[in-house]
Amino acid sequence: HDEGLQEPVYEVMSYLGGARPSWRYNLRDALAQKYKQALSYYENRKFDKAEAIFREVSLQMGQHFGTFDKPSVVMRKRASYYQRHPPATHWKGIWTLPREPNE
């Protein structure tokens, strides 16, 4: 595993069907902003705040759209792991462990 390599990751935010989807689009966009905020906390080593927001995003997605947000679930687990096992001081926000945590 080469830490120097970076790969962009994209999550498709699909069409939300329905006759009047505006509230769903607004909620989706609000949750995307919360995810962005959580990611910033994560990258700045504020893992407790990141974990709470990732959890909220996933639960809200499950409640309103019928499916939990997998990226939020993964990032919540990583934030939880890093609360108990802080990364090295030179950490750049990249998950380098061979498998995902089971937190």
N, C-alpha and C positions, 0 to 999 in steps of 0.2 A: 504494500500500500504506500503510495507516494503522496506525502502531505502537500507537495508543491502543486499537484494537479487539482483543479477545481472543476466541478461539473455543475452547470445550471440545472435547477430542478423546477419544473413547471407543473402546476395543478390546474387542470381545466375547470373553470366555473361554468357549468353547463346552463343551457336555457332552462328556465323555470316556467313550466307550462301553467296555463290557467287563463281565464278570461280577463281578470284584473290583477296582474302580478306585481303591481307597483310596490306594495308593502313588502313583498318577498324580495324584490330587488333591493329595496332600501335596507332591509335587514341583512341581506347577504353582503351588501357593501359595508355596512356598519361592522359586521363580524370580520370582514377582510381587514378593516382598519384596526380592529382589536388584535387580530392575529399579527399584523405588522408591529403593533406596539409590544406584544409579547415577545416577538422575535428580537426586537431592540433590547428589551430587558435581558433576554437570554444571552445575546452577544456581549452585553455589558456585565455579565456574571451576576445579575439580580435574579437568581433562579427561583426564589420563592414567589416573586411577583409574576415572572414568566409562567410558572406552573399554574398559578391561579387563573390567569387569563386564557392560557391554552385550554384548561379544563372548561372554562365558561364558554369559549367558542365551540368546542366539541359538543357540549350539552345543549347549547342553543340550536346548533345545526340538527342534532338528533330530535329535539323537541319540535322544531318548526319545519324541517325538511325531510324527516324520516330516516336520516342516516347520520351517523357520527362522522365528523371530519377527521379522516385518518391522519393527515399531516399534523393536526392539533394533538391527536392522541400520542403520536410518536414523539413530538416535541415536549409534551407534558411529561412523558416518561423520562426523557433525557434530562429535563430540568430537575425532576425529582431525584434522579440518580446523582446529578452534579451537586445537589444540596448536601448529600451525604458523602460524596467522593469528589471534592473540588478538583477541577482540571489544573494542569500545570500553569504556572504564571505566564508562560509564553503562548498559551492557548489562544487560538484565533477564531473560536466559534465553530470549529469543524469537528464533527463526530468522527473519531478515528478508531473506536473500539470495533472488534470484529463482528459483534452482533448487537442488536438493540437490547436495552435494559428491560427487565421484566418487573418494573416497579409498580 
